[in-house]
Amino acid sequence: MDPIHLRAAGVSVVVGFGTGPEQLPRIEHWGGALDGDLPDLDILRAPVPHSSYDEPVVAGLVPLGSAGWLGRPGLRGSRDGRAFSPALRTASVEAAGDGRGIRIRQCDPDAGLEVTTELTLHPSGLLEVAGELTNTGADDYRLEELGVCLPLPAAAAEVLDLTGRWCRERHPQRSAIRQGTWVRSGRHARTGHDASLLFAAGTSGFASRTGHVWAVHFAWSGDQELYLDALADGRRVLGAAELLGPGEIVLAPGESHRTPPLYASYSAQGLDGVGARFHEWFRARPQHPAAPRPVVLNTWEAVYFDQGLEALLELVDSAADLGVERFVLDDGWFLGRRDDNAGLGDWIVDPDVWPDGLTPLIDAVTAQGMEFGLWVEPEMINLDSELARAHPEWIARPTAEAPARGGRLPQEFRRQQVLDLAQPDAWQHIYDRLDALLTENDIAFLKWDHNRDSGELGHDGRPSVHAQTLALYRLLDALRAAHPDVEIESCASGGGRVDLGILQRTDRVWTSDCNDALERQTIQRWTQAVLPPELVGAHVGPTRSHTTGRVHDIAFRAITALFGHFGIEWDIREASAHDRAVLAEAIALYKRHRHLLHTGVRVNADTADPKLALHGVVGADGAEALFALVCLGSLATEVPGRVTIPGLDAGRTYRVEAIDPGDAGGGEPAAHPPFVQVAPPAWLPGGATASGGFLAEVGLPMPNLAPERALLLRLTAID
Ligand code: DGJ
């Protein structure tokens, strides 16, 4: 069978077929664009070493023991032990007319199994791969794993993945690729704070702007594994699979199971090149938020559970004066929710706190020209709630029996349990409550939270993370269909549910509960390795961070929040006149630059000192750019030296201006001066003029920023 060649945006994917009767499909190349005609791919047949199978072994699209693959199999399962080793043969190949997609069906009639693999190369060069297994046999097939994987070239020498915890999501870790399997598992029944949003392998020393990188993301909000399997025979794959519990997926004759999509990005321009393919793909989706991302005020770190109309009306006025455009009422508004011990499940406005409902607050918000947003946590239930008292059988548990009949509930986590959305009545009840809330109130935005891990989520006595995750997706899809103008944020104790599965049905993520600007610099940088800035919620928090205790100047907090979807999460009634003036200036800057920030190309410079970061956004047409120079800690040298500014149009001339929003604060001294120097570099007060090529190759001497301070650099092309 002839090979199939998909191409887009400098990427080629070549699918070849074995010459034996099985015609086993395999990816012969996923990497840089191949020009011209392909040679006869038989030249790629590997040698046969001693002590090995007599035919060269390849990692097929579904690597299997029957084809000699001794690594992690692409399909595991059985019919009570039988049909444990399927031998698939290609049954049909369909190529999409636009040269961007292939659908390959492989069958094993004896095992009664059929696997269909779909590959789509999106215009940005992002490759999407998904598999579907169908039981074509006469009895039940118990699926243990259906994975999706791609071959990884020998040139990849290092693996970088992301990990984290509450308030420290998405931090990179890197190691040399050795023989063996490097696996990142998530068993949270949500994506997890430690989830590896990006799982990347690359050439030695690959960095933000250099090196060949092959990276994947698994678009799933439930249990999962990402892996790099490096075999002793030299073959390697990058893969992902849903982690299924025992007996979780049993396919009756005729039934199918589909994998979540694996998104794969290759670039010869380092991690920024990889990220750019994801960003372009996001932005091309029809549901991608098109309207300017409004400035948000969220009440959580302002008032926590201490809600009341009078105080919140003051906050509304204070927010409106600053130029806020969306006011979000966080946790604490519903029945019995005076703290985090009770109330989840009772999605009714608490008359004790809100005797006239939410209408007086919503009216005040909308009268000021702002949108109103509301917090919900629909997948959860407190035992101390009307819902749990009325329907204890709706609480997800590992046993088929209810606790009253000898069963047991999982351990509590933030005093809450999970509502079993795989039960149709429970799902419908929650849908009806949310639908009523959205119908009866003028709500433009839901902050959709999920505040617990679950290591033993069950339905009818069987593991149910898969069913629960799909039920959540159905719930979001149904609500969006009924209320298409309502935007939804994915939050999970901060950034515990950031993945492309949830983002296909939500409009931004709450990136982290940590609003400390220093921590945010790293969290946002790595979240944006996959997500474009407009989907990354970034709020200016209180002067002293509530989660770390650090104190940061308002200008540093504001500059940090500018490079995302900007908001405030602070009781601004207590802000000083200086801080309000700087905040107002930052909001004005954000409004002036949000089109650039949310449509341009994200750039992360590889600086010489890891404590000095330079990151920014260059407009798609190269005409303007906004960068932040950020001092993350004490530098190793007395002066930072010349810092190169990459990503500009080399042939254009730019005017470079430094902007410190702190200057808007007037006479009141900043809590923490931005510079530690006797005199600034010569160019700084008046600005500099240089070509993009000069700025990328030679750079500019940068001022001595104090630790935990930042400066904006605005670049405008003048030719
Ligand atoms: C966790 C979220 O991340 C916070 O922003 C806040 O909404 C709380 N939950 C409310 O309980």
Residues whose N, C-alpha, C, O or C-beta is under 5 A from the ligand:
A	BS01	DGJ	W300 D330 D331 D449 C491 A492 S493 G494 D513
